Amino acid sequence: MSVSVGKLQRVSLREVWRHEATDFTRWLRENIEVLGEAVDLALSQAESERQAGDFNVDVVAEDDSGAIVVIENQLERSDHDHLGKLLTYLVMVGATKAIWIVSEPRPEHIRAITWLNESSSAEFFLVKVEAVRIGDSPAAPLFTLIVGPSEDTQELGETKREWAERHHERHKFWQGLLEHARTLTPLHANRSPGKDNWISGATGRGGLSLNYVIWGHETAVELYIDLGKNRDAENKALFDSFLARKDEIERVFGDSLDWQRLDSRRACRVRKTIPGIGYKDDEARWPEAQRKMVDAMVRLEKAFKPVIAGSA
């Protein structure tokens, strides 16, 4: 026995809702649970044309936690104007969730909503709306969630915020260090504070640099040896020539050094680690770390300068 199966047909949105504000928005307000099912939110208390400054929000609703949700309707291809309105309404009414309904989401707006979910504390949903029918049945709405918040985007957003904060802290630390260093040595005088965890200074020989390094709770100064691609053997040979003069170099430096040949890597380094204070520690302690780093750098340059000159 054969089963009769109907064919799903797309219907023009304007055939179902001739006018966006008076027809679709009113229908949505009265059937808000249909949208809620698409975005997995229990929406209720829908109101239309809520005033937000000089503007009117298409629909404002609440979820089951009582959080305010703003909804922007656009029965056409997504555009920048409606995205701007959505953000404005979110702020003006103090909402924590925003839903943007469009008939055709542009790729750039999909990326924008994804970025907003990663970068802000609010939750954003981009929903595609279509009208469909089977045979002679009445037209029905079909909502498809294109982009929404998830645990992955929230975790990624938190990671991005942590990295942004880390970059800001390191930039500020380097700014203070370079200001102090310029009063004692010209080695890093032409360097600008950056967001990385290291700042390099030239030694007068290509492939050899004197670097400041910082982590969360400790810092270091180092001579870094990297003559370039496919020159691994030369790096190791140069390191070994310096290591042969270890006693002399450490005597001039005034302390022991950590000699890292790094046999599994191309480069080598000679480092002095200064534990106790890093960029994650109390900012009031940064000057102490910066003074120790600059002092160690001055001594490291003095210890290696004649050795480097003799190796050229």
C-alpha positions in Angstrom: 0.0 0.0 0.0 1.6 3.3 -1.1 1.6 6.3 1.2 0.7 9.7 -0.2 3.5 12.3 0.5 2.9 15.9 -0.1 5.5 18.3 -1.7 6.8 21.2 0.4 6.5 24.5 -1.6 8.1 27.8 -0.8 5.8 30.8 -0.7 6.7 34.4 -1.1 6.9 36.1 2.3 5.1 39.1 0.9 2.2 36.9 -0.2 1.8 35.8 3.5 2.7 39.0 5.3 2.2 41.9 2.9 3.6 44.5 5.3 6.4 43.8 7.7 5.4 46.0 10.6 1.6 45.7 10.5 1.4 42.0 9.4 4.5 40.0 10.2 5.4 41.8 13.5 1.8 41.5 14.7 1.7 37.8 13.8 5.1 37.2 15.5 3.9 38.9 18.7 0.8 36.7 18.8 2.8 33.5 18.0 6.1 34.2 19.7 6.4 30.6 20.9 7.0 29.5 17.3 10.1 31.6 17.1 11.1 30.4 20.6 11.1 26.8 19.4 13.5 27.6 16.6 16.0 29.3 18.9 15.4 27.0 21.9 14.1 29.8 24.2 10.8 29.8 26.1 9.7 33.3 24.8 6.7 35.1 26.3 5.3 38.5 27.2 5.9 39.7 23.6 5.3 43.4 23.0 5.7 45.2 19.6 6.9 48.7 18.8 8.5 49.3 22.3 10.1 52.7 22.3 13.9 52.9 22.6 15.0 56.5 22.5 13.9 57.9 19.1 13.4 54.3 17.8 10.8 51.6 18.2 11.9 48.0 18.7 10.0 45.5 16.5 9.3 43.1 19.3 10.5 42.8 22.9 9.9 39.6 24.8 11.1 37.7 27.9 12.7 34.3 28.2 11.9 31.8 31.0 14.5 33.4 33.3 12.9 36.9 32.9 15.7 38.2 30.7 14.8 40.7 28.1 15.0 39.7 24.4 14.9 42.2 21.5 13.8 41.0 18.1 14.5 42.8 14.8 12.4 41.7 11.8 13.6 42.1 8.2 11.7 40.3 5.5 14.5 40.8 3.1 18.2 40.3 2.7 20.2 41.2 5.8 21.8 44.7 5.8 24.0 46.8 8.0 21.2 49.2 8.9 19.2 46.5 10.6 22.3 45.1 12.4 23.0 48.5 13.8 19.4 48.8 15.0 19.6 45.5 16.7 22.7 46.5 18.6 21.1 49.9 19.5 17.9 48.3 20.8 19.9 45.8 22.8 21.6 48.6 24.7 18.6 50.9 25.0 16.3 48.4 26.6 18.9 46.6 28.7 18.4 43.3 26.9 20.8 40.3 27.2 19.6 38.5 24.1 18.9 39.6 20.6 17.2 37.8 17.7 17.6 39.1 14.1 15.0 37.6 11.6 15.9 37.9 7.9 14.8 36.2 4.7 18.4 35.9 3.4 21.4 36.2 5.7 24.5 37.6 4.0 27.8 35.7 4.8 29.3 38.8 6.3 26.4 39.1 8.7 26.7 35.5 9.7 30.3 36.2 10.6 29.3 39.3 12.4 26.8 37.5 14.6 29.3 34.7 15.3 31.9 37.4 16.3 29.4 39.1 18.6 28.7 35.8 20.4 32.4 35.3 20.9 33.2 38.9 22.0 30.3 40.1 24.1 28.3 39.1 27.2 25.0 39.2 25.3 23.6 36.3 23.2 22.8 36.8 19.5 20.6 34.7 17.2 20.4 35.0 13.4 17.3 33.4 12.1 16.2 32.8 8.5 12.4 33.0 7.9 10.6 31.3 5.0 6.9 30.6 4.3 6.0 27.1 3.1 2.9 25.1 2.3 2.0 21.5 1.3 -0.5 21.3 -1.5 -3.5 23.6 -0.8 -2.7 24.0 2.9 -2.4 27.4 4.5 1.1 28.9 4.4 3.2 28.3 7.5 6.3 29.9 8.8 9.6 28.1 8.7 12.3 29.5 11.1 15.8 28.2 10.7 18.5 29.1 13.2 21.6 30.2 11.2 23.8 31.3 14.1 23.3 31.3 17.8 25.3 31.2 21.0 26.8 27.9 22.1 29.2 26.7 24.8 32.0 26.6 22.2 31.5 30.2 21.2 31.2 31.3 24.8 34.5 29.5 25.7 36.1 30.9 22.6 34.9 34.4 23.5 36.3 34.0 27.0 39.6 32.9 25.6 39.7 35.9 23.3 39.0 38.3 26.2 41.7 36.6 28.2 44.2 37.1 25.4 43.2 40.7 24.9 43.7 41.4 28.6 47.0 39.6 28.5 48.2 41.7 25.5 47.2 44.9 27.2 49.0 44.0 30.4 52.2 43.0 28.5 52.1 46.2 26.4 51.9 48.2 29.6 54.7 46.3 31.3 57.0 46.7 28.2 56.2 50.4 28.2 57.5 50.8 31.7 60.5 48.6 31.1 61.7 50.4 27.9 61.3 53.8 29.6 63.6 52.6 32.4 66.0 50.7 30.0 66.6 53.9 27.9 68.2 55.6 31.0 70.8 52.9 31.2 71.5 51.3 27.8 70.8 52.1 24.2 70.3 48.4 23.3 66.5 48.6 23.0 66.2 52.3 22.5 64.5 52.0 19.1 62.0 49.3 20.2 58.4 50.0 20.9 56.2 48.2 23.4 54.2 45.3 21.9 51.8 42.6 22.9 54.2 39.6 22.7 56.0 38.1 25.6 59.4 39.1 24.3 61.3 42.1 23.0 64.5 41.7 21.0 67.5 43.9 20.7 70.3 43.7 18.1 73.8 42.6 19.0 75.6 43.8 15.8 75.6 40.3 14.3 72.7 39.0 12.3 70.9 36.0 13.8 71.9 36.9 17.4 69.6 38.9 19.6 69.4 40.0 23.2 65.8 39.5 24.3 63.7 40.4 27.3 61.1 37.7 28.1 58.1 37.8 30.4 55.5 35.3 31.7 52.8 35.5 34.3 55.0 35.3 37.4 58.6 35.5 36.2 60.9 37.2 33.6 64.1 36.5 31.8 66.9 38.0 29.7 68.6 35.9 27.0 70.9 35.7 24.1 69.0 34.0 21.3 70.8 32.3 18.5 69.0 31.7 15.2 71.0 32.3 12.0 68.1 31.3 9.8 66.5 28.5 7.9 68.6 25.4 7.2 71.4 26.7 9.4 70.7 24.4 12.4 74.3 23.0 12.4 75.8 26.5 12.4 73.5 27.5 15.3 74.7 24.6 17.4 78.4 25.2 16.5 78.1 28.8 17.5 76.4 27.9 20.7 79.2 25.3 21.5 81.8 27.9 20.8 80.2 30.2 23.4 79.7 27.3 25.8 83.5 26.7 25.7 83.9 30.1 27.2 81.2 29.5 29.8 83.4 30.3 32.8 84.6 33.6 31.3 81.1 34.7 30.3 79.5 33.9 33.6 82.3 35.6 35.5 81.7 38.8 33.6 78.0 38.4 33.9 78.3 37.9 37.7 76.1 34.9 38.0 75.3 31.5 36.5 73.4 31.2 33.2 71.1 28.5 31.8 72.7 27.2 28.6 70.0 25.7 26.4 71.3 24.0 23.3 67.8 22.9 22.3 68.9 19.9 20.2 65.4 19.2 19.0 65.0 22.8 17.6 66.8 25.0 15.2 67.7 27.8 17.6 69.7 27.9 20.8 69.7 30.3 23.8 71.5 31.3 26.9 69.1 32.6 29.5 68.9 34.1 32.9 65.5 33.6 34.6 64.3 36.1 37.2 61.5 34.5 39.2 59.0 36.1 41.5 57.3 38.8 39.5 55.6 38.8 36.1 52.9 40.7 34.3 50.1 38.9 36.2 51.4 40.1 39.5 50.6 43.4 41.3 51.4 46.3 39.0 53.0 48.1 41.9 55.7 45.4 41.9 56.4 45.8 38.2 59.2 48.4 38.6 61.1 46.0 40.8 61.0 43.4 38.1 61.9 45.9 35.4 64.9 47.1 37.3 66.2 43.5 37.7 65.6 42.8 34.0 67.5 45.9 32.8 70.3 45.2 35.2 70.6 41.6 34.0 70.5 42.8 30.4 73.3 45.3 30.8 75.4 42.6 32.4 74.5 40.0 29.7 75.4 42.4 26.9 78.7 43.2 28.6 79.5 39.5 29.0 78.7 38.5 25.4 79.8 41.6 23.4 83.5 40.7 23.1 82.6 37.0 22.5 80.2 37.8 19.7 82.6 40.3 18.1 85.3 37.5 18.1 83.0 35.0 16.5 82.1 37.0 13.4 
